[in-house]
Amino acid sequence: MAVIDELIREEENGSLSFGNYELTEKTKKDGFEYNGDSYKIKTFNEITKLERNGMFVYESVPGTVVHEFRADDKKVMFSVEGEADAQVTLELEAETEYKVYVDDALVGEMKTNLGGKLSLSVGLEDKDLINVVIEKN
């Protein structure tokens, strides 16, 4: 796959793709309209962060590219790529149990904290693309 040169875009299938881990300086794009919401992306090789209407959605350290990000009240799905293993944090429903799948394998059940944050590690060094699915129990 490839980095998102325009930092964030809507795909033909209605999903979002965002991020560019090849940048050496922090780059931002604010005011991207998608499904009636306003998105802000900050990305470079050290971090990728996405906000919707001023609220946290996604963060990875180091920076990543996210392809075909989709989220509803029951499931979050996306593919992620990067140059190194990454810690990914998502904002979901607070104090809720989720099943986490990485490349179609169940890696476990996790409970979000009071703020609704769920963190997972993705091993990107030896792979081109990792598929992540997080389903509400």
N, C-alpha and C positions, 0 to 999 in steps of 0.2 A: 504494500500500500504506500501511501505517501503522506507527507505533512500537508496541513491545510494552509496554503499560502495566504488566503484571505482571513485566516485565524478562526473563523466560524462560518458555517454555511448550512443551509437546509438542503438535504438530499432529495432526489426525485421520489423516494419512497416515504417522504414526510419526516424522516428522522433528522437529528442534528449531528454534524461532525465538527470537531474543534481541536485546536492545539497545534503547536509547532515546536518540537523539542530541539530543532536544529538552530534556533535563534540563540545568539550569545547575549543579547540584551533584552530585558523585560519589554514586551510589546503588548499594548492593550487595544481593545476595540469595544466601544460602549454603544448602547442603543440599538443593538441588533434585534429586530422585531421578529417574533416567531410565535404563532398561535395566540396572539393577543398579549404576549409578555415581552418584556424588554430584558435582553441578555447582555452581560458584560464578560469578556474573556481577557485574562491576563496569562501570557504564556512565554516561556523561553526554556533553555535547557535545564534550569534548576527547579521550575515549578509550572504547573498548569492549573489554573483556577477558573471556574465558571460560576457566575451568579445569575439568578433570575429575579427580577424586580427587587434588587438589592439584597437578596437572601442567598446564602451559600447553597450550592448544588453539588459541585465536584471539585476535588483537589487531588493532584498527584505530585509526589516528590520522589525523584526528579520529574522534569516535565515529560509529558506524553502527548500522543495524538489519540483522540477518541473518535471512532467511526460509528455511525448509525446509533447514536444514543437515543434511547426511547424510555420514557418513564410514565407510569400511571400509578394509581393508588395501591396496586397489588404487585407490580413488577418493575424492575429496572433492567435494561439490557443494553450492552454496548460491546464493542471490540476495542482493544487498546494496544498500542504499540509504542516502543521507546527504545532508547539505546542501552538502558540498564534496568535492572529490577526496580520496581516502583511500589511505594506505599500509596494506596488510593483511599480517599475518604469521601463518603457520600452523605448527604443530609436526607434522612428518611423520617418515618414516623417515630416519635420518641417512645422509648421503653417497649419496643415491639420486637418479636422474634422473626428472623428471616433465614431462609435457606440460601446458601451461597454456592453457586456452581462456577467452576473455572474450566473452560474447554470441555463442557458437558459432564464433568465429574463433580459430584457433591463434595465440597471441601469442609462443610460443616454448617451448623446452625449458629447464628450470632444474634445477640440482642443489642439493640441500639441503646445509647445512654440517654440521660435526661434531655439532652439537646437534640437527640435524633441522629447522632453521628454513628456511622458504621465504617470501620477501617479494615482493609485487607491488603495483602501483599500479592503482587503479580510478578512472576518470574519471566522477564522479557529478554534477558540477555541471549538466550539460545533460540528464541522464537521470533517470527515475524509479526504475529498477531495473536492476541489472547482474547477469547470470547468470555464475557462475564454475564451471568444472569443472577439476579437477586430477587427472590420471591418471598412475599409475606406469608407467614404460616397461617 
